[in-house]
């Protein structure tokens, strides 16, 4: 069997990184000093790394992050924000996802809630968890459309299945009863099975009135509050710059 035939078969078996690696080994005489086991090991490592990188790229792309440049390493701890570095590091390890806990991120407009949530989402992708980022108003509209076109159950299944769901602009506006029931269905299906990050301008005590119907509100809060870590992003000076300015993010009307 010729080298070109071997390379072609590797490509046909969808092992392109191994095929490229073998071609380089053939063309570079320095590889001749390595043992057979060492050369095979290099080819396998190259294919393995390539597949991992492609998988990471797919996870990041499908997450739909609002701020895909977000990074835990670049989190700003200044400006009186009073963020706990130890807690941030612990959450960035993604153990809260492995243990199916939730995270509530609270703060005023422009304090960097979305950035922080996306940074945790990026860490989740790096740990090969599936992630979906969505603004709550967009999700509610998506649910309306899914009812109209018959894809409601498919959408609900996707929302149940994702490892980490990031809901931005959580309880920014009041809900009608249908919206509240939809959210209860989602929260209930994910309870103790997967993780959700809630980004909100309001503490959980203020969510009850936004949800509306008392029984549904109680059920939603019961499934979130008692099983969540909480981060409140503060700012103690009127001279603090908006975190959008710090991170170089342009303000979007209605964006939290």
Phi and psi in degrees as a GROMACS rama.xvg file:
@    title "Ramachandran Plot"
@    xaxis  label "Phi"
@    yaxis  label "Psi"
@TYPE xy
-78.0629  161.485  UNK-2
-60.6098  -40.7782  UNK-3
-64.5153  -35.7653  UNK-4
-65.4037  -41.5645  UNK-5
-62.4665  -44.5053  UNK-6
-62.8869  -40.5938  UNK-7
-64.489  -41.432  UNK-8
-67.0488  -37.0015  UNK-9
-61.7837  -42.2261  UNK-10
-64.7015  -40.8605  UNK-11
-65.3345  -31.3521  UNK-12
-84.2444  10.657  UNK-13
60.7144  47.6438  UNK-14
-122.654  59.7537  UNK-15
-64.4754  -35.687  UNK-16
-66.8345  -39.5453  UNK-17
-64.8617  -39.9204  UNK-18
-61.8833  -45.2987  UNK-19
-64.8442  -40.2834  UNK-20
-64.3906  -41.8446  UNK-21
-63.2614  -40.7914  UNK-22
-61.2217  -41.5643  UNK-23
-65.8926  -38.497  UNK-24
-64.1553  -37.6923  UNK-25
-67.1252  -39.3112  UNK-26
-82.3465  -21.8883  UNK-27
-104.722  111.455  UNK-28
-62.4891  -21.2324  UNK-29
-63.572  -23.6374  UNK-30
-73.0466  -17.2082  UNK-31
-65.0359  -21.8412  UNK-32
-78.3769  -11.3933  UNK-33
-85.7132  153.226  UNK-34
-74.1255  166.072  UNK-35
-57.9313  -45.0872  UNK-36
-61.2388  -39.8371  UNK-37
-66.5671  -40.929  UNK-38
-69.1215  -40.7929  UNK-39
-63.4667  -41.5943  UNK-40
-59.4879  -41.2176  UNK-41
-63.2603  -41.4963  UNK-42
-65.4442  -42.569  UNK-43
-66.2681  -42.0811  UNK-44
-59.9705  -39.9989  UNK-45
-66.0353  -43.3824  UNK-46
-66.686  -41.2069  UNK-47
-61.8953  -47.6751  UNK-48
-63.5897  -40.4943  UNK-49
-62.1582  -43.1234  UNK-50
-67.2865  -40.517  UNK-51
-61.9151  -43.8279  UNK-52
-64.2915  -40.7087  UNK-53
-67.1908  -38.0945  UNK-54
-64.3436  -41.4967  UNK-55
-62.1584  -43.4154  UNK-56
-59.98  -41.0848  UNK-57
-66.193  -41.7304  UNK-58
-62.8832  -43.5334  UNK-59
-65.6119  -42.2811  UNK-60
-64.178  -46.0694  UNK-61
-72.8751  -17.5906  UNK-62
-66.1499  -31.5067  UNK-63
67.6486  39.2877  UNK-64
-58.3604  139.705  UNK-65
-67.7376  -33.6224  UNK-66
-133.314  79.762  UNK-67
-66.7403  -11.5423  UNK-68
-84.8944  -3.88398  UNK-69
-62.0947  139.454  UNK-70
-145.016  136.588  UNK-71
-60.1403  -34.9561  UNK-72
-64.5003  -23.2816  UNK-73
-103.984  11.2832  UNK-74
-62.6824  133.812  UNK-75
-89.6442  120.482  UNK-76
-101.043  4.08228  UNK-77
-91.5518  -165.098  UNK-78
64.8026  26.6009  UNK-79
69.6229  21.823  UNK-80
-73.1953  -22.47  UNK-81
57.3008  42.0324  UNK-82
-83.0181  139.488  UNK-83
-89.5083  110.148  UNK-84
-61.1866  -37.7743  UNK-85
-63.8194  -42.1553  UNK-86
-67.4512  -40.7724  UNK-87
-60.3015  -44.9593  UNK-88
-62.5568  -40.1718  UNK-89
-64.7007  -44.5178  UNK-90
-66.8852  -35.0394  UNK-91
-67.2559  -18.2799  UNK-92
-72.1788  -13.7092  UNK-93
71.131  15.6582  UNK-94
-63.8913  -30.8122  UNK-95
-63.9201  -27.8809  UNK-96
-76.1727  -42.8143  UNK-97
-60.0585  -31.9589  UNK-98
-95.7814  4.94479  UNK-99
59.2061  41.4567  UNK-100
-98.2049  165.161  UNK-101
-107.152  172.79  UNK-102
-138.938  129.384  UNK-103
-108.134  122.52  UNK-104
-113.349  118.101  UNK-105
-115.812  150.306  UNK-106
166.401  160.857  UNK-107
-71.6625  168.603  UNK-108
-55.4691  133.46  UNK-109
84.2805  3.31827  UNK-110
-83.025  -8.99796  UNK-111
102.617  23.7915  UNK-112
-61.7556  -47.6064  UNK-113
-63.7223  -40.7176  UNK-114
-61.366  -46.1652  UNK-115
-62.7635  -43.8885  UNK-116
-62.6784  -42.4676  UNK-117
-67.44  -34.5436  UNK-118
-62.7104  -43.6116  UNK-119
-65.2193  -37.479  UNK-120
-62.5457  -40.0572  UNK-121
-63.0098  -40.9828  UNK-122
-63.4382  -37.073  UNK-123
-62.5125  -42.7539  UNK-124
-61.5216  -41.3779  UNK-125
-63.3967  -24.5249  UNK-126
-94.5075  11.1004  UNK-127
63.1479  36.4023  UNK-128
-92.7408  145.892  UNK-129
-78.5896  141.064  UNK-130
-135.093  144.617  UNK-131
-136.17  126.866  UNK-132
-103.415  133.333  UNK-133
-154.929  141.785  UNK-134
-76.0219  138.328  UNK-135
-56.8492  -43.8149  UNK-136
-58.1135  -37.1914  UNK-137
-68.6057  -39.6318  UNK-138
-64.2517  -42.9526  UNK-139
-62.4897  -39.2852  UNK-140
-67.7662  -38.918  UNK-141
-62.3374  -36.9555  UNK-142
-66.2944  -38.7726  UNK-143
-61.5485  -47.3069  UNK-144
-63.6699  -38.1248  UNK-145
-65.6108  -32.0973  UNK-146
-66.2226  -38.095  UNK-147
-70.4705  -36.7604  UNK-148
-101.386  5.54122  UNK-149
82.0997  11.9801  UNK-150
-102.922  16.563  UNK-151
-58.3413  -49.9508  UNK-152
-64.3494  -35.9729  UNK-153
-64.1569  -43.0923  UNK-154
-65.0561  -44.9131  UNK-155
-62.5822  -38.5885  UNK-156
-63.0135  -41.8057  UNK-157
-64.6813  -38.8482  UNK-158
-69.3987  -33.8734  UNK-159
-70.0812  -35.0243  UNK-160
-78.7691  -32.2536  UNK-161
-63.4368  138.898  UNK-162
-66.805  -42.8933  UNK-163
-130.989  118.027  UNK-164
-106.238  124.486  UNK-165
-105.562  115.546  UNK-166
-107.325  103.474  UNK-167
-89.2761  159.692  UNK-168
56.0652  38.8972  UNK-169
-67.0138  124.743  UNK-170
58.0543  36.0417  UNK-171
-70.1415  -34.9837  UNK-172
-128.977  162.366  UNK-173
-70.9194  151.528  UNK-174
-102.842  152.59  UNK-175
-88.7949  175.723  UNK-176
-65.4586  -38.1359  UNK-177
-63.8405  -44.1903  UNK-178
-62.1159  -42.304  UNK-179
-62.5173  -42.0347  UNK-180
-67.0342  -37.8384  UNK-181
-61.2332  -45.1084  UNK-182
-65.295  -38.3503  UNK-183
-61.43  -41.7794  UNK-184
-60.4969  -43.5246  UNK-185
-66.8237  -48.9387  UNK-186
-63.0922  -42.1778  UNK-187
-63.699  -43.2279  UNK-188
-65.0572  -30.5181  UNK-189
-92.1097  -12.3142  UNK-190
-59.0927  121.909  UNK-191
63.0719  13.3747  UNK-192
-117.861  -31.8617  UNK-193
-152.525  176.162  UNK-194
-113.341  149.004  UNK-195
-134.766  138.105  UNK-196
-105.103  125.508  UNK-197
-107.784  118.489  UNK-198
-103.853  119.395  UNK-199
-144.189  148.89  UNK-200
-77.0102  -14.7359  UNK-201
-117.839  147.268  UNK-202
-70.9219  158.505  UNK-203
-52.0974  -31.0683  UNK-204
-59.3308  -28.1248  UNK-205
-87.4064  -7.17277  UNK-206
-74.3025  -31.239  UNK-207
-55.1642  -47.9155  UNK-208
-66.3839  -35.2556  UNK-209
-68.0925  -35.002  UNK-210
-70.4683  -38.6832  UNK-211
99.2347  -95.2458  UNK-212
-57.4113  123.594  UNK-213
-62.1974  -44.8143  UNK-214
-64.2515  -42.7582  UNK-215
-66.7571  -42.1983  UNK-216
-59.8099  -44.9204  UNK-217
-59.9658  -43.3056  UNK-218
-65.9552  -41.7504  UNK-219
-65.167  -49.1975  UNK-220
-63.2918  -38.4139  UNK-221
-61.7843  -34.7225  UNK-222
-84.0382  -11.1961  UNK-223
-106.339  -56.4176  UNK-224
-61.0707  -41.0979  UNK-225
-83.2  1.41936  UNK-226
-133.629  31.8111  UNK-227
-133.453  144.707  UNK-228
-82.5105  156.412  UNK-229
-132.01  139.862  UNK-230
-128.966  126.633  UNK-231
-112.194  120.731  UNK-232
-92.09  117.629  UNK-233
-106.889  169.176  UNK-234
-152.775  121.909  UNK-235
-107.48  14.0428  UNK-236
-139.494  135.6  UNK-237
-69.0323  -10.7362  UNK-238
-90.6913  -3.62224  UNK-239
-59.9642  137.736  UNK-240
-80.0215  145.559  UNK-241
-56.8099  141.796  UNK-242
-65.3459  -21.3149  UNK-243
-64.3766  -36.2651  UNK-244
-70.2978  -41.9769  UNK-245
-60.1401  -43.2379  UNK-246
-90.3722  1.8174  UNK-247
70.8243  34.5952  UNK-248
-104.47  130.36  UNK-249
-76.8505  137.397  UNK-250
-65.0128  140.715  UNK-251
-117.494  129.663  UNK-252
-52.9666  127.903  UNK-253
83.876  -0.507584  UNK-254
-83.8043  135.656  UNK-255
